Every structure is written in C-alpha cells, then in structure tokens.
Amino acid sequence: MTPIRAVVWGENHHEQVDQYVRDLYPEGMHEAIAGGVRSILGGAAEISTATLQQEEHGLSEDRLSATDVLVWWGHKRHGAVDDDIVDRVHRHVLSGMGLVVLHSGHYSKIFRRLMGTSCTLNWRATGEEELVWTVAPDHPIAHGVPHPIRIPAQEMYGEQFDIPAPDELVFISSFAGGEVFRSGCTFRRGRGRIFYFSPGDQHFPVYRHPDVLRVIANGVSWSAGVRAEDGDSVARRDALERSNRRIDTREDWGL
C-alpha cells in the first residue's frame, strides 16, 4: 500500500522573531504539526515539511507533482508568498492535490483564490477556552474526535466569516464571549478536496493538543482524495476508509 505523500508548509516567521513562540515550538510549528500527524497516521503517510524561506518556498513543480496533500499555515507573511507559487499550488489543487488550510491560513493568497471571497472574520486574541463541536459525526474527518474538543486557551475567531457556503460543515466552535465560528469546513475545487480548520494560533500550544492533531491527520487522509485514487491507491483508499469508519452508536451521542 503506497502511503499518502503530505507536505506541511509553514511560514516559519514567528519562530524566528518571537522568543515566546520559539519556546513553544523550538522545532518550528510546521515540524510540530508534521510530527503530530506522522505519529497518528504512521506508515499510512510520508510527511515532510517546507517553509517560506526555502527556494520556491519549498514548493517546486516536481515536489507538488509528487504531493497528495499540502497542509498550509501562514499568518504575518501572506504577502511574501510569490504569486507564481500561488498559481502553481492552485493548478495542482484543481488537478486533484488535497489542501488542508490551518488557522490564519484563511487569509492566505491560495485560500482566498480558491474561495473567491475576502475570507475576513472577527477575532480577539485574549487566550480563552474554545470548544470545538462536531456537527457532522459521520464525516471521516470527525473519526475518533471527542465532542467537544476542549482547547484551554486560544485566539477567538468569530462570525461573520466571509467564505462561500461550505460543501460540508464538520465543526463549529464556541467561545467564552458568546461567539461561534464555522471552524471545520470542506470544499471541492476542480478535482481537489480542501479542508479548513481554525484552531492553532502561534501564541498557544494548540499544535501539541492530541485532539487537534487528530483532526488535522483525519483531514490529511480525507483530502488525499483524487491523487490517492490515481495510483495504486484503491487499496490505500479502502484502508483509509476502514480506519476512518465510525464505530460509535447513537447512544454514545445521547440520541
């Protein structure tokens, strides 16, 4: 069975200029995410990383051609991403590469290009509890995820979130101030599957949270999609579907 080939892309800026973030993620946020996903998916995936500072941002044509899923985290340096690389990623998504966009990646050039909207939202960085509620319990991305996920401290993201209506809404979040947010959404563009998941501000250790990492790993498995079916991967697809099949019952949800 051929493993999923995933690349975790990180802006890698805050880790270089902010000691507090460097203390939280000494290996870099991209490596923390990659390590967490790797530990969950094991041999079912080959996880590597790329950063803004690398030549072609680590996203050459050859590398993207050999990538089933690209995971994207950015915040302060969206404008520094070369437009030619955005064009390249866009083309690969339309041809079947999966894309998992995390937290402030909602405002990245590639996500806004694919959504066709401003992707603006409301936010408040006060470090309050976030509850991530599953609203599509049968979706593969929700497999093995508690209801709710409790994140002790996180940046608040709130509506109105200027995105098209998601193809599937998997998670919504609530915050101490009363706000709610569509925190886990799927989209399809061309042949590509896209998953947006909001938890993960750089000033909180959210990418150490096992349930957050589980959601990201599930998102990688799901968004592998078309490219996972194009090679020898019918067997891989079937294995992923088996691993993602829900085993809980209606009684588990109090229904």
HELIX and SHEET records of a PDB file:
HELIX    1   1 HIS A   14  VAL A   17  1                                   4    
HELIX    2   2 GLN A   19  LEU A   24  1                                   6    
HELIX    3   3 MET A   29  LEU A   41  1                                  13    
HELIX    4   4 GLY A   42  ALA A   44  5                                   3    
HELIX    5   5 GLU A   55  GLY A   58  5                                   4    
HELIX    6   6 GLU A   61  SER A   65  1                                   5    
HELIX    7   7 HIS A   78  ALA A   80  5                                   3    
HELIX    8   8 ASP A   83  LEU A   94  1                                  12    
HELIX    9   9 HIS A  103  TYR A  107  5                                   5    
HELIX   10  10 LYS A  109  MET A  115  1                                   7    
HELIX   11  11 PRO A  140  ALA A  142  5                                   3    
HELIX   12  12 VAL A  206  ARG A  208  5                                   3    
HELIX   13  13 PRO A  210  SER A  223  1                                  14    
HELIX   14  14 GLY A  225  ASP A  230  1                                   6    
HELIX   15  15 VAL A  234  ASN A  244  1                                  11    
HELIX   16  16 ARG A  250  TRP A  253  5                                   4    
SHEET    1   A 9 ALA A  45  THR A  51  0                                        
SHEET    2   A 9 ILE A   4  GLY A  10  1                                        
SHEET    3   A 9 VAL A  69  TRP A  73  1                                        
SHEET    4   A 9 GLY A  98  LEU A 102  1                                        
SHEET    5   A 9 GLY A 192  PHE A 197  1                                        
SHEET    6   A 9 VAL A 180  ARG A 189 -1                                        
SHEET    7   A 9 GLU A 168  PHE A 175 -1                                        
SHEET    8   A 9 ASN A 122  THR A 134 -1                                        
SHEET    9   A 9 ILE A 149  GLY A 158 -1                                        
END                                                                             
